[in-house]
Structure formats: C-alpha cells, structure tokens
Amino acid sequence: MTSVLLDPYRFAVPTTNTLQLPGTTGNYASTPDSAATSITGDIDIRCKVALTDWTDATTPALVSKWTDAGTQGSYVLRMRADATIGAFWYVGGLVSVSTSAIVTFADGTAGWIRVTRATATGDSTFYKSSDGVTWTQVGTVRPGTAGNLPDNTAAVNIGAYNAGATGPLNGKVYYAEIRNGIGGSVVASFNATAVVKTGTRTPTTYTAPTGEVWTVNGSTWDWVGV
C-alpha cells in the first residue's frame, strides 16, 4: 500500500545539517509539553533518520512523548533490535505494538519511518519511505486498544524517551514531525537541515515553523553536515 503526500515543512529547506546523536543517555532533542503536542485522538508521526545500526539492541526511540514518572506516557515511535518498527501507546496502560515485517535500510543510510494510530479502533499502521513522499506499508495493520491517548505533561523527545534516559538513538536525525489526525495538520516539527551551525554543538536551540522551541540536550552530540 502506498500513499503520496507533500510536506512544506521540510521540502522548503535544502539539506545542510543533521543532528548527530551518540547513542548515550542524555543526548537528545526536546520541546516542552503543549496543547498542540498533547494529541488525544488520531495521530500520525513521521521521521527521517540514519541509524548507525538499524538493528540496535538498545531499541532507539525516534519520536516520543513519554516519561515513566507519574505514568506520563502518551506515545513512542521506535526501532526494535529485530529490524521491526515498534510503538508504545498509553490507553489506560501500556499498549505495545510492532510490525509483522522488517525494515531493510542499510546501516548508516537514511530512511523514513512513520506510524499512524486510529482512536476508534486502536489500530496502528506502520510505513517506510525512501523519500518521505511515497509511503509503503510495513506488514499488516496491528490491532491495539481503542480509546483516547492521555493529555499529559511529558515533553516531546527526539532520539530518546523518558526525558532522555531511555532508548538513546545512535545516528543522524534529519527531520521529525507530529500530525494531529492521520494525514492531518503538522503540530510540531524538527528540521535539522534548517539549522545553521555556528560552532561545536551550537546552536543548542531551534525554533520550528510550527512555533515550538527545541533544545538539544547533552554534551556529545553535534550538528553534522550531510
């Protein structure tokens, strides 16, 4: 199954930088909780990354809004050690789903990963893409638990979850976005290619076209040219 959707948030900027993350805890990007990112209904999460190892045993998180403290869980998109894509949803408790097929991007090369969740059924559908335009469904639709996601206070993380403590990503992050609704409006976006590097690990903040301010945390990450 394929679908085509153009995105003005990332195609307007030429590729210059990526966010290089080392795969160690505390190195990740984050933006505070907001009404826009506290999606309780249908959701669509997408990102472009180049993982050093697409079968990393640490099961790196790509995009998340989840902390273990006070069960402030909502959503996590991650890769798994068996090359399947996984997701956590919080619907009265942890709901974990993963693809029935693997992703075959070569280590160190970039690929697009996407997940959607339908509130009415709880079904998750996963996709991959080489260009972020044409999407191919990965495996079958995965059943889950119907119901709304919670409106919590967790920050949104790129490259980790649980406030940077879990699932650190080893590789390059190009772009990530969260949409309210499947194929809906982009409510948060992180575009490393839009950052103009002025020094080692500088700048440490980035303001997205969607208005949120991202902070890159830690001391062993950097902006790396493509």
Helices and strands as residue ranges (DSSP letters): E 2-4, H 8-11, E 17-22, E 28-31, E 43-51, E 61-67, G 69-71, E 72-79, E 85-90, E 94-98, E 111-117, E 124-129, E 134-137, E 156-158, E 170-180, E 185-191, G 192-194, E 205-207, E 213-217, E 222-225
